[in-house]
Structure formats: structure tokens, C-alpha cells
């Protein structure tokens, strides 16, 4: 596994989004608002240089941060 700059929460959210869950559903499952989920994803995109959520998920998969 490559060195991961993301927090465990960012990884958790990316994995749920990769599984096809909507932002609101992810938030509900984790006890977060959709705004919090959006902010966490925005931070993860910034850390990885990803422009979209699809690119973020692809990066996480390629680097082995999620399976």
C-alpha cells in the first residue's frame, strides 16, 4: 500500500462513495451532515490533486487505499 495522505474518515467516505452510495446516505450512515461529507471529500480531493470524485475514487483504488 502506498503512503496515504488521507485520514481514516476520508478513506471511509471514499470507500462508501465508491460503493455507489449518495452523499446524503453516506452522511446518514456515519452520523454526518451532507455538508460535512462534502467538506471532507473536498479536502481529500485537495490532498490528492483530484478534480472530481470519480478521479478521487480512481486514485484511491489505484494506490490501494480502498479495495
C-alpha positions as CSV (number, residue, x, y, z in Angstrom):
1,X,0.0,0.0,0.0
2,X,1.3,3.4,-0.9
3,X,1.8,6.2,1.6
4,X,-1.6,7.6,2.1
5,X,-2.1,11.3,2.9
6,X,-5.8,10.8,3.8
7,X,-7.4,10.5,7.2
8,X,-9.3,7.3,8.2
9,X,-12.6,9.3,7.8
10,X,-11.7,10.4,4.3
11,X,-10.9,6.8,3.3
12,X,-14.1,5.6,4.9
13,X,-16.2,8.1,2.9
14,X,-14.4,7.5,-0.3
15,X,-15.0,3.7,0.1
16,X,-18.7,4.3,0.6
17,X,-18.9,6.6,-2.4
18,X,-17.1,4.1,-4.5
19,X,-19.7,1.6,-3.5
20,X,-22.3,3.8,-5.1
21,X,-23.9,5.5,-2.1
22,X,-25.1,9.0,-2.4
23,X,-23.6,11.8,-0.2
24,X,-26.8,12.0,2.0
25,X,-26.8,8.3,2.6
26,X,-23.1,8.3,3.4
27,X,-23.7,11.1,5.9
28,X,-26.7,9.3,7.4
29,X,-24.7,6.1,7.9
30,X,-21.8,8.0,9.5
31,X,-23.8,10.5,11.5
32,X,-22.7,13.4,9.5
33,X,-24.5,16.1,7.5
34,X,-24.2,16.1,3.8
35,X,-22.3,19.4,4.1
36,X,-19.7,17.7,6.4
37,X,-19.4,14.8,3.8
38,X,-18.9,17.4,1.0
39,X,-16.2,19.2,3.0
40,X,-14.3,16.0,3.8
41,X,-14.4,15.0,0.2
42,X,-13.2,18.4,-0.9
43,X,-10.3,18.1,1.5
44,X,-9.4,14.6,0.2
45,X,-9.5,15.9,-3.4
46,X,-7.2,18.8,-2.5
47,X,-4.7,16.4,-0.8
48,X,-4.6,14.1,-3.8
49,X,-4.9,16.7,-6.5
50,X,-8.1,15.1,-7.8
51,X,-10.5,17.3,-9.7
52,X,-13.6,15.1,-9.4
53,X,-15.0,12.5,-7.0
54,X,-14.6,9.9,-9.8
55,X,-10.9,10.8,-10.1
56,X,-10.5,10.7,-6.3
57,X,-12.1,7.2,-6.1
58,X,-9.9,6.0,-9.0
59,X,-6.8,7.3,-7.3
60,X,-7.7,5.6,-4.0
61,X,-8.3,2.3,-5.8
62,X,-5.1,2.5,-7.9
63,X,-3.0,3.3,-4.9
64,X,-4.6,0.6,-2.8
65,X,-6.1,2.9,-0.2
66,X,-9.5,1.3,-0.7
67,X,-10.4,-2.1,-2.2
